[in-house]
Amino acid sequence: METTKRSYSDTFTIAWRCLLLSRRNPETFLTSILLPALMMLLFVALFDGLVHVGGASYTAYIVPGVLIQCAAQGSSTTAVMVNQDITSGVMSRLSTLPVRQRSLLSGHVLEACGRSLVTSAVVLLIALLLGFRPAFSLTGLGISLLLLSGMILALSWMAVTVGILSKSPQGASSLSSLAIVLPYLSSGFVPTEHLPPLLRTFARHQPMTPVIDSLRAALAGHPADMGLLAAAFLWCILLSSVFYAASVLLLRKKLHG
């Protein structure tokens, strides 16, 4: 029990340190706030009325895609921060203290999740100003929060893994940017039936699509497709578990040779 409390305490301490570092970097802060607003405005201005999405407005249709897109964008910052801690020797010094190595990584993930949830709130605020009116119930609200948190967690652990593997902060930023492409190649911004055949097949079977479709249904107050919802949660759990295990093993190898 005492070990568990210490682990949680270490995680929150590292997360607070990461938050302070983020606050001292105004470019990161401004990007996290301005980018979601600009993305919502840009997509609505360019494609509203051009893309047919059934009975829903295009603003309502793209909200889930923009939420996941901004979480993926934020993961790049996490990858860079982890890499900087490793390449600068900070992670090695911290590992000599009575701190569990997993807490060193969990702290980064906790800060990333908090930052991404704030970004999500900005996206929803801009969407409301553009006319988006969610119609979810209490159950829909719970499903939305779980799905969004699950994908943010998966993307954050992926970013940690990329940060450990990369040779430099620039490499970490470039590699983690690959995650930004996935929401575009999903049902996030256009229905999958409007995509070319090869992209349509990929979009229907990649992790982002069931998460985005389930999130869209929850926000709209539609009955949940249990098969789709189960696939969404399974993807979140699988990706989080795989990248968590990979990051812990990679950090151990990096610090101890």
Secondary structure, DSSP 8 states (H G I E B T S, - for coil): -HHHHHHHHHHHHHHHHHHHHHHT-HHHHHHHHHHHHHHHHHHHHHHTTTS--TTS-HHHHHHHHHHHHHHHHHHHHHHHHHHHHHHTTHHHHHHTSS--HHHHHHHHHHHHHHHHHHHHHHHHHHHHHTT------HHHHHHHHHHHHHHHHHHHHHHHHHHHH-SSHHHHHHHHTHHHHHHHTTTSSS-GGGS-HHHHHHHHHSTHHHHHHHHHHHHHT----HHHHHHHHHHHHHHHHHHHHHHHHHHHHHHH-
